[in-house]
Amino acid sequence: MADEQTFIAIKPDGVQRGLVGPIISRFENRGFKLVALKLTSPGQELLEKHYADLATKPFFKGLVSSAPSAPWSGRVRTPSRPAVSSWVLPTPLTPPPGTIRGDYAIEVGRNVCHGSDSVENAKKEIALWFTPSEVLKWTSAQAKWVYE
Ligand code: TYD
């Protein structure tokens, strides 16, 4: 069975608009398993590392200025549903209704959430935002107690 993790961060505009619950619900409703969650004000240094590949862009300064946000990391065990997928369509595309950005985002600089764009970047981002002990080692066996 495929076992892939992604990193989703609900950005300050999403937190301020009260969208943490609705966005997490979308992933839970689809069957993704949440293995780490934190509400944090990351600070400029962490945001600069997270967005290091955009350092030369004109919008970089505004992007990394410190503000509260609620990042979280999810994990999936469903082979046909990769965790790193089109939940958060990349910025150049106009997100259609039904996607998170299509339903909630106002404009490119207020697009509510971040999602890893590859498995490799998801690994890097999870390591940047979470310590290993903060990430649950989830297995399907651990979930069975709910139904006992
Ligand atoms: P990027 O990594 O290109 O997009 P995505 O979030 O879809 O992976 O850009 C990161 C963030 O930078 C993007 O979510 C919003 C912000 N941004 C702007 O504010 N203005 C812009 O013109 C672009 C391209 C991005």
Residues whose N, C-alpha, C, O or C-beta is under 5 A from the ligand:
A	BS01	TYD	F59 L63 L89 P90 T91 V108 G109 N111
